Amino acid sequence: MKNMNGGDNDFGRSKFFQMERLFKGFSNHRRIEIIFLLDKKPELSVEEICEELKINFNTGSDHIRKLAQLGVVMKRLDKNSVRHALTKKGKSILVFCKTLV
Protein backbone atom coordinates (compact mmCIF):
# COMPACT_ATOMS: atom_id res chain seq x y z
CA MET A 1 0.00 0.00 0.00
CA LYS A 2 1.40 3.40 -0.99
CA ASN A 3 0.93 6.54 1.06
CA MET A 4 0.10 9.95 -0.43
CA ASN A 5 3.79 10.69 -0.98
CA GLY A 6 4.22 7.53 -3.04
CA GLY A 7 6.15 5.63 -0.36
CA ASP A 8 5.19 2.42 1.34
CA ASN A 9 2.72 2.73 4.17
CA ASP A 10 4.14 1.91 7.61
CA PHE A 11 0.85 0.32 8.67
CA GLY A 12 -0.54 -2.96 7.46
CA ARG A 13 -4.27 -3.41 7.11
CA SER A 14 -4.48 -5.13 10.51
CA LYS A 15 -3.11 -1.99 12.22
CA PHE A 16 -5.97 0.04 10.74
CA PHE A 17 -8.48 -2.49 12.04
CA GLN A 18 -6.85 -2.29 15.49
CA MET A 19 -7.11 1.51 15.42
CA GLU A 20 -10.74 1.32 14.33
CA ARG A 21 -11.55 -1.03 17.23
CA LEU A 22 -9.82 1.29 19.68
CA PHE A 23 -11.52 4.45 18.36
CA LYS A 24 -14.95 2.80 18.40
CA GLY A 25 -14.26 1.48 21.89
CA PHE A 26 -13.66 4.84 23.52
CA SER A 27 -15.97 6.87 21.26
CA ASN A 28 -18.68 7.27 23.86
CA HIS A 29 -19.14 10.37 26.01
CA ARG A 30 -19.39 8.33 29.23
CA ARG A 31 -16.19 6.42 28.48
CA ILE A 32 -14.38 9.65 27.68
CA GLU A 33 -15.66 11.10 30.99
CA ILE A 34 -14.29 8.04 32.80
CA ILE A 35 -10.89 8.48 31.12
CA PHE A 36 -10.75 12.15 32.18
CA LEU A 37 -11.91 11.29 35.71
CA LEU A 38 -9.30 8.57 36.18
CA ASP A 39 -6.63 11.01 35.07
CA LYS A 40 -7.63 13.40 37.87
CA LYS A 41 -8.47 10.72 40.42
CA PRO A 42 -6.73 7.40 39.77
CA GLU A 43 -7.43 4.25 41.77
CA LEU A 44 -11.20 4.67 41.99
CA SER A 45 -13.66 1.81 42.43
CA VAL A 46 -16.68 1.36 40.15
CA GLU A 47 -18.89 2.74 42.92
CA GLU A 48 -16.73 5.85 43.27
CA ILE A 49 -16.62 6.41 39.51
CA CYS A 50 -20.40 6.09 39.26
CA GLU A 51 -20.89 8.44 42.20
CA GLU A 52 -18.53 11.05 40.74
CA LEU A 53 -20.21 10.94 37.32
CA LYS A 54 -23.74 10.49 38.72
CA ILE A 55 -24.43 7.43 36.61
CA ASN A 56 -26.09 4.09 37.29
CA PHE A 57 -23.79 1.37 38.67
CA ASN A 58 -24.59 -1.10 35.87
CA THR A 59 -23.95 1.55 33.21
CA GLY A 60 -20.64 2.56 34.79
CA SER A 61 -19.55 -1.03 35.28
CA ASP A 62 -20.26 -1.86 31.63
CA HIS A 63 -18.28 1.15 30.36
CA ILE A 64 -15.33 0.37 32.64
CA ARG A 65 -15.35 -3.27 31.52
CA LYS A 66 -15.20 -2.18 27.87
CA LEU A 67 -12.34 0.23 28.59
CA ALA A 68 -10.46 -2.54 30.40
CA GLN A 69 -10.97 -4.94 27.47
CA LEU A 70 -9.44 -2.32 25.17
CA GLY A 71 -6.44 -1.97 27.46
CA VAL A 72 -7.30 1.65 28.30
CA VAL A 73 -8.03 1.01 31.98
CA MET A 74 -6.30 -1.43 34.32
CA LYS A 75 -7.87 -3.09 37.34
CA ARG A 76 -6.15 -3.77 40.64
CA LEU A 77 -7.62 -5.78 43.50
CA ASP A 78 -7.39 -3.84 46.77
CA LYS A 79 -8.70 -5.82 49.76
CA ASN A 80 -12.48 -5.68 49.23
CA SER A 81 -12.68 -3.59 46.07
CA VAL A 82 -11.26 -3.32 42.58
CA ARG A 83 -9.40 -0.09 41.80
CA HIS A 84 -9.13 1.38 38.31
CA ALA A 85 -6.43 3.50 36.69
CA LEU A 86 -5.40 4.54 33.20
CA THR A 87 -2.86 2.46 31.33
CA LYS A 88 -0.21 3.99 29.09
CA LYS A 89 -2.65 3.57 26.20
CA GLY A 90 -5.35 5.30 28.25
CA LYS A 91 -3.06 8.25 28.94
CA SER A 92 -2.26 8.49 25.22
CA ILE A 93 -5.98 8.58 24.42
CA LEU A 94 -6.44 11.33 27.01
CA VAL A 95 -3.72 13.43 25.33
CA PHE A 96 -5.33 12.77 21.93
CA CYS A 97 -8.77 13.84 23.20
CA LYS A 98 -7.37 17.03 24.74
CA THR A 99 -5.86 18.04 21.38
CA LEU A 100 -9.28 17.83 19.71
CA VAL A 101 -11.07 20.50 21.74
Beta strands, then each sheet from edge to edge (+ up, - down):
strand 1: 73-78
strand 2: 81-86
sheet 1: 1+ 2-
end
